[in-house]
Amino acid sequence: MPKFYFRLFDRDGAGATEMGHDFASVEAAMAEARRVLAEMAAEGLPAAPLNMFSVELFDESRKPVTEIRLILEEISR
């Protein structure tokens, strides 16, 4: 089973990619990344200065696979 690594960007900055997780496929790892991002948002919206949350997914060689972002935009009228 392939191993994947996650890097989280939240209010505290970047997280570690040291913990690997086994998933049956890249699609399963991406689904988990989306679930983690939703959990982050459930705890509160992103704040300045970045105004975003992000989950980066890396393969077992630690090569980037994808990045999933939630961006909060405030548009004054």
N, CA, C and O atoms as CSV, one atom per row, in Angstrom:
chain,resi,resn,atom,element,x,y,z
A,1,MET,N,N,0.853,-1.173,0.000
A,1,MET,CA,C,0.000,0.000,0.000
A,1,MET,C,C,0.903,1.242,0.000
A,1,MET,O,O,1.809,1.340,0.828
A,2,PRO,N,N,0.670,2.188,-0.914
A,2,PRO,CA,C,1.521,3.387,-0.992
A,2,PRO,C,C,1.374,4.274,0.248
A,2,PRO,O,O,0.316,4.341,0.875
A,3,LYS,N,N,2.453,4.934,0.565
A,3,LYS,CA,C,2.481,5.871,1.693
A,3,LYS,C,C,2.450,7.292,1.144
A,3,LYS,O,O,3.113,7.597,0.153
A,4,PHE,N,N,1.674,8.162,1.796
A,4,PHE,CA,C,1.560,9.564,1.409
A,4,PHE,C,C,1.828,10.436,2.624
A,4,PHE,O,O,1.618,10.020,3.763
A,5,TYR,N,N,2.292,11.646,2.365
A,5,TYR,CA,C,2.616,12.604,3.417
A,5,TYR,C,C,1.801,13.875,3.200
A,5,TYR,O,O,1.492,14.251,2.069
A,6,PHE,N,N,1.457,14.530,4.317
A,6,PHE,CA,C,0.663,15.755,4.265
A,6,PHE,C,C,1.431,16.905,4.902
A,6,PHE,O,O,2.148,16.725,5.887
A,7,ARG,N,N,1.269,18.079,4.325
A,7,ARG,CA,C,1.755,19.325,4.936
A,7,ARG,C,C,0.552,20.241,5.053
A,7,ARG,O,O,-0.132,20.514,4.066
A,8,LEU,N,N,0.298,20.712,6.261
A,8,LEU,CA,C,-0.859,21.566,6.522
A,8,LEU,C,C,-0.405,23.006,6.720
A,8,LEU,O,O,0.591,23.267,7.396
A,9,PHE,N,N,-1.141,23.932,6.129
A,9,PHE,CA,C,-0.945,25.352,6.384
A,9,PHE,C,C,-2.226,25.865,7.021
A,9,PHE,O,O,-3.296,25.809,6.415
A,10,ASP,N,N,-2.113,26.365,8.246
A,10,ASP,CA,C,-3.277,26.895,8.941
A,10,ASP,C,C,-2.889,28.190,9.630
A,10,ASP,O,O,-1.920,28.835,9.230
A,11,ARG,N,N,-3.627,28.580,10.655
A,11,ARG,CA,C,-3.339,29.839,11.359
A,11,ARG,C,C,-1.942,29.857,11.975
A,11,ARG,O,O,-1.368,30.924,12.191
A,12,ASP,N,N,-1.402,28.679,12.254
A,12,ASP,CA,C,-0.098,28.585,12.908
A,12,ASP,C,C,1.048,28.440,11.924
A,12,ASP,O,O,2.201,28.328,12.341
A,13,GLY,N,N,0.764,28.438,10.631
A,13,GLY,CA,C,1.812,28.270,9.631
A,13,GLY,C,C,1.883,26.830,9.142
A,13,GLY,O,O,0.913,26.081,9.249
A,14,ALA,N,N,3.020,26.453,8.611
A,14,ALA,CA,C,3.184,25.135,8.007
A,14,ALA,C,C,3.367,24.060,9.064
A,14,ALA,O,O,4.001,24.277,10.096
A,15,GLY,N,N,2.802,22.907,8.787
A,15,GLY,CA,C,2.989,21.751,9.653
A,15,GLY,C,C,4.040,20.823,9.073
A,15,GLY,O,O,4.544,21.058,7.975
A,16,ALA,N,N,4.364,19.793,9.791
A,16,ALA,CA,C,5.396,18.846,9.373
A,16,ALA,C,C,4.845,17.840,8.367
A,16,ALA,O,O,3.645,17.570,8.331
A,17,THR,N,N,5.739,17.294,7.557
A,17,THR,CA,C,5.371,16.229,6.624
A,17,THR,C,C,6.000,14.920,7.072
A,17,THR,O,O,6.160,14.006,6.263
A,18,GLU,N,N,6.353,14.815,8.319
A,18,GLU,CA,C,7.077,13.656,8.815
A,18,GLU,C,C,6.224,12.403,8.964
A,18,GLU,O,O,6.750,11.294,8.869
A,19,MET,N,N,4.938,12.550,9.191
A,19,MET,CA,C,4.091,11.377,9.387
A,19,MET,C,C,3.521,10.904,8.063
A,19,MET,O,O,2.845,11.653,7.358
A,20,GLY,N,N,3.799,9.676,7.743
A,20,GLY,CA,C,3.243,9.092,6.535
A,20,GLY,C,C,1.989,8.310,6.838
A,20,GLY,O,O,1.831,7.778,7.936
A,21,HIS,N,N,1.093,8.238,5.868
A,21,HIS,CA,C,-0.159,7.501,6.002
A,21,HIS,C,C,-0.321,6.596,4.793
A,21,HIS,O,O,-0.064,7.012,3.664
A,22,ASP,N,N,-0.740,5.377,5.023
A,22,ASP,CA,C,-0.960,4.428,3.933
A,22,ASP,C,C,-2.373,4.567,3.382
A,22,ASP,O,O,-3.347,4.606,4.133
A,23,PHE,N,N,-2.468,4.640,2.053
A,23,PHE,CA,C,-3.753,4.702,1.358
A,23,PHE,C,C,-3.704,3.749,0.169
A,23,PHE,O,O,-2.639,3.499,-0.394
A,24,ALA,N,N,-4.843,3.231,-0.199
A,24,ALA,CA,C,-4.919,2.278,-1.301
A,24,ALA,C,C,-4.581,2.920,-2.646
A,24,ALA,O,O,-4.111,2.246,-3.562
A,25,SER,N,N,-4.828,4.243,-2.758
A,25,SER,CA,C,-4.603,4.925,-4.034
A,25,SER,C,C,-4.382,6.418,-3.791
A,25,SER,O,O,-4.618,6.925,-2.694
A,26,VAL,N,N,-3.933,7.095,-4.816
A,26,VAL,CA,C,-3.771,8.544,-4.724
A,26,VAL,C,C,-5.133,9.206,-4.549
A,26,VAL,O,O,-5.242,10.227,-3.870
A,27,GLU,N,N,-6.161,8.639,-5.151
A,27,GLU,CA,C,-7.508,9.188,-5.001
A,27,GLU,C,C,-7.969,9.128,-3.544
A,27,GLU,O,O,-8.593,10.066,-3.049
A,28,ALA,N,N,-7.662,8.030,-2.865
A,28,ALA,CA,C,-8.022,7.896,-1.449
A,28,ALA,C,C,-7.251,8.895,-0.594
A,28,ALA,O,O,-7.803,9.463,0.348
A,29,ALA,N,N,-5.983,9.111,-0.917
A,29,ALA,CA,C,-5.173,10.098,-0.190
A,29,ALA,C,C,-5.715,11.506,-0.428
A,29,ALA,O,O,-5.751,12.317,0.497
A,30,MET,N,N,-6.138,11.805,-1.658
A,30,MET,CA,C,-6.705,13.119,-1.959
A,30,MET,C,C,-8.031,13.326,-1.227
A,30,MET,O,O,-8.317,14.432,-0.768
A,31,ALA,N,N,-8.836,12.279,-1.117
A,31,ALA,CA,C,-10.094,12.379,-0.379
A,31,ALA,C,C,-9.821,12.690,1.092
A,31,ALA,O,O,-10.538,13.479,1.708
A,32,GLU,N,N,-8.789,12.071,1.647
A,32,GLU,CA,C,-8.418,12.354,3.035
A,32,GLU,C,C,-7.927,13.793,3.183
A,32,GLU,O,O,-8.231,14.448,4.180
A,33,ALA,N,N,-7.175,14.287,2.209
A,33,ALA,CA,C,-6.706,15.679,2.246
A,33,ALA,C,C,-7.891,16.638,2.258
A,33,ALA,O,O,-7.877,17.624,2.994
A,34,ARG,N,N,-8.914,16.365,1.456
A,34,ARG,CA,C,-10.116,17.201,1.439
A,34,ARG,C,C,-10.850,17.140,2.781
A,34,ARG,O,O,-11.345,18.157,3.266
A,35,ARG,N,N,-10.918,15.955,3.375
A,35,ARG,CA,C,-11.567,15.798,4.672
A,35,ARG,C,C,-10.827,16.586,5.751
A,35,ARG,O,O,-11.450,17.240,6.588
A,36,VAL,N,N,-9.507,16.521,5.725
A,36,VAL,CA,C,-8.694,17.268,6.696
A,36,VAL,C,C,-8.921,18.770,6.517
A,36,VAL,O,O,-9.055,19.495,7.503
A,37,LEU,N,N,-8.966,19.237,5.282
A,37,LEU,CA,C,-9.207,20.654,5.014
A,37,LEU,C,C,-10.577,21.080,5.547
A,37,LEU,O,O,-10.712,22.165,6.112
A,38,ALA,N,N,-11.577,20.243,5.372
A,38,ALA,CA,C,-12.913,20.544,5.884
A,38,ALA,C,C,-12.907,20.618,7.409
A,38,ALA,O,O,-13.582,21.469,7.989
A,39,GLU,N,N,-12.152,19.735,8.066
A,39,GLU,CA,C,-12.028,19.780,9.529
A,39,GLU,C,C,-11.371,21.079,9.984
A,39,GLU,O,O,-11.786,21.683,10.973
A,40,MET,N,N,-10.352,21.498,9.260
A,40,MET,CA,C,-9.673,22.749,9.595
A,40,MET,C,C,-10.659,23.912,9.509
A,40,MET,O,O,-10.683,24.772,10.389
A,41,ALA,N,N,-11.470,23.941,8.454
A,41,ALA,CA,C,-12.437,25.022,8.261
A,41,ALA,C,C,-13.529,24.974,9.323
A,41,ALA,O,O,-14.026,26.019,9.743
A,42,ALA,N,N,-13.910,23.777,9.761
A,42,ALA,CA,C,-14.946,23.643,10.777
A,42,ALA,C,C,-14.517,24.262,12.109
A,42,ALA,O,O,-15.361,24.658,12.913
A,43,GLU,N,N,-13.215,24.342,12.337
A,43,GLU,CA,C,-12.684,24.932,13.567
A,43,GLU,C,C,-12.617,26.456,13.495
A,43,GLU,O,O,-12.327,27.106,14.500
A,44,GLY,N,N,-12.878,27.028,12.336
A,44,GLY,CA,C,-12.863,28.477,12.156
A,44,GLY,C,C,-12.287,28.847,10.808
A,44,GLY,O,O,-11.462,28.125,10.249
A,45,LEU,N,N,-12.728,29.977,10.296
A,45,LEU,CA,C,-12.286,30.425,8.974
A,45,LEU,C,C,-10.830,30.881,8.993
A,45,LEU,O,O,-10.308,31.255,10.043
A,46,PRO,N,N,-10.169,30.850,7.824
A,46,PRO,CA,C,-8.804,31.337,7.752
A,46,PRO,C,C,-8.727,32.817,8.116
A,46,PRO,O,O,-9.693,33.559,7.935
A,47,ALA,N,N,-7.593,33.234,8.621
A,47,ALA,CA,C,-7.417,34.614,9.064
A,47,ALA,C,C,-6.222,35.250,8.353
A,47,ALA,O,O,-5.394,34.563,7.755
A,48,ALA,N,N,-6.156,36.587,8.436
A,48,ALA,CA,C,-5.038,37.335,7.866
A,48,ALA,C,C,-3.761,36.915,8.583
A,48,ALA,O,O,-3.837,36.513,9.744
A,49,PRO,N,N,-2.641,36.984,7.977
A,49,PRO,CA,C,-2.364,37.603,6.683
A,49,PRO,C,C,-2.577,36.679,5.481
A,49,PRO,O,O,-2.701,37.177,4.362
A,50,LEU,N,N,-2.624,35.371,5.661
A,50,LEU,CA,C,-2.752,34.470,4.516
A,50,LEU,C,C,-4.178,34.319,4.024
A,50,LEU,O,O,-4.399,34.191,2.819
A,51,ASN,N,N,-5.155,34.330,4.929
A,51,ASN,CA,C,-6.559,34.123,4.579
A,51,ASN,C,C,-6.779,32.828,3.815
A,51,ASN,O,O,-7.637,32.767,2.935
A,52,MET,N,N,-6.014,31.792,4.142
A,52,MET,CA,C,-6.192,30.507,3.474
A,52,MET,C,C,-5.748,29.371,4.364
A,52,MET,O,O,-4.914,29.533,5.254
A,53,PHE,N,N,-6.333,28.212,4.098
A,53,PHE,CA,C,-5.870,26.942,4.628
A,53,PHE,C,C,-5.429,26.125,3.431
A,53,PHE,O,O,-5.951,26.291,2.329
A,54,SER,N,N,-4.473,25.249,3.649
A,54,SER,CA,C,-3.975,24.438,2.556
A,54,SER,C,C,-3.529,23.081,3.080
A,54,SER,O,O,-2.986,22.972,4.180
A,55,VAL,N,N,-3.766,22.052,2.279
A,55,VAL,CA,C,-3.235,20.720,2.552
A,55,VAL,C,C,-2.467,20.301,1.308
A,55,VAL,O,O,-3.040,20.166,0.227
A,56,GLU,N,N,-1.159,20.094,1.473
A,56,GLU,CA,C,-0.333,19.605,0.376
A,56,GLU,C,C,-0.150,18.107,0.552
A,56,GLU,O,O,0.047,17.621,1.666
A,57,LEU,N,N,-0.216,17.383,-0.555
A,57,LEU,CA,C,-0.073,15.937,-0.555
A,57,LEU,C,C,1.204,15.567,-1.296
A,57,LEU,O,O,1.460,16.056,-2.397
A,58,PHE,N,N,2.012,14.689,-0.675
A,58,PHE,CA,C,3.268,14.226,-1.258
A,58,PHE,C,C,3.237,12.707,-1.349
A,58,PHE,O,O,2.624,12.047,-0.510
A,59,ASP,N,N,3.892,12.150,-2.359
A,59,ASP,CA,C,3.956,10.691,-2.481
A,59,ASP,C,C,5.050,10.147,-1.561
A,59,ASP,O,O,5.660,10.900,-0.801
A,60,GLU,N,N,5.295,8.833,-1.633
A,60,GLU,CA,C,6.256,8.234,-0.713
A,60,GLU,C,C,7.690,8.684,-0.959
A,60,GLU,O,O,8.547,8.515,-0.091
A,61,SER,N,N,7.962,9.256,-2.135
A,61,SER,CA,C,9.277,9.850,-2.410
A,61,SER,C,C,9.317,11.311,-1.985
A,61,SER,O,O,10.315,12.008,-2.170
A,62,ARG,N,N,8.208,11.750,-1.412
A,62,ARG,CA,C,8.008,13.138,-0.977
A,62,ARG,C,C,8.016,14.125,-2.152
A,62,ARG,O,O,8.403,15.286,-2.015
A,63,LYS,N,N,7.578,13.624,-3.299
A,63,LYS,CA,C,7.356,14.499,-4.446
A,63,LYS,C,C,5.927,15.008,-4.370
A,63,LYS,O,O,5.019,14.243,-4.043
A,64,PRO,N,N,5.706,16.313,-4.671
A,64,PRO,CA,C,4.358,16.877,-4.589
A,64,PRO,C,C,3.390,16.184,-5.550
A,64,PRO,O,O,3.717,15.921,-6.707
A,65,VAL,N,N,2.191,15.895,-5.039
A,65,VAL,CA,C,1.126,15.308,-5.850
A,65,VAL,C,C,0.094,16.383,-6.156
A,65,VAL,O,O,-0.249,16.604,-7.317
A,66,THR,N,N,-0.405,17.057,-5.113
A,66,THR,CA,C,-1.414,18.093,-5.284
A,66,THR,C,C,-1.452,18.976,-4.045
A,66,THR,O,O,-0.911,18.623,-2.997
A,67,GLU,N,N,-2.089,20.111,-4.181
A,67,GLU,CA,C,-2.358,21.005,-3.055
A,67,GLU,C,C,-3.826,21.405,-3.127
A,67,GLU,O,O,-4.323,21.795,-4.184
A,68,ILE,N,N,-4.506,21.304,-2.006
A,68,ILE,CA,C,-5.917,21.679,-1.930
A,68,ILE,C,C,-6.007,22.875,-1.002
A,68,ILE,O,O,-5.520,22.825,0.127
A,69,ARG,N,N,-6.638,23.971,-1.477
A,69,ARG,CA,C,-6.697,25.218,-0.712
A,69,ARG,C,C,-8.128,25.663,-0.466
A,69,ARG,O,O,-9.031,25.417,-1.266
A,70,LEU,N,N,-8.300,26.324,0.667
A,70,LEU,CA,C,-9.525,27.041,0.974
A,70,LEU,C,C,-9.105,28.485,1.197
A,70,LEU,O,O,-8.355,28.784,2.126
A,71,ILE,N,N,-9.593,29.380,0.339
A,71,ILE,CA,C,-9.191,30.794,0.399
A,71,ILE,C,C,-10.400,31.631,0.778
A,71,ILE,O,O,-11.479,31.483,0.205
A,72,LEU,N,N,-10.206,32.517,1.756
A,72,LEU,CA,C,-11.250,33.428,2.179
A,72,LEU,C,C,-10.951,34.809,1.590
A,72,LEU,O,O,-9.902,35.395,1.859
A,73,GLU,N,N,-11.872,35.311,0.795
A,73,GLU,CA,C,-11.732,36.640,0.208
A,73,GLU,C,C,-12.796,37.552,0.784
A,73,GLU,O,O,-13.969,37.187,0.869
A,74,GLU,N,N,-12.379,38.724,1.172
A,74,GLU,CA,C,-13.318,39.745,1.637
A,74,GLU,C,C,-13.263,40.885,0.637
A,74,GLU,O,O,-12.201,41.464,0.412
A,75,ILE,N,N,-14.398,41.212,0.036
A,75,ILE,CA,C,-14.441,42.220,-1.009
A,75,ILE,C,C,-15.294,43.387,-0.512
A,75,ILE,O,O,-16.508,43.261,-0.353
A,76,SER,N,N,-14.652,44.501,-0.275
A,76,SER,CA,C,-15.374,45.696,0.184
A,76,SER,C,C,-16.185,46.282,-0.968
A,76,SER,O,O,-15.752,46.268,-2.120
A,77,ARG,N,N,-17.347,46.786,-0.644
A,77,ARG,CA,C,-18.222,47.409,-1.653
A,77,ARG,C,C,-18.460,48.853,-1.293
A,77,ARG,O,O,-19.169,49.560,-2.010
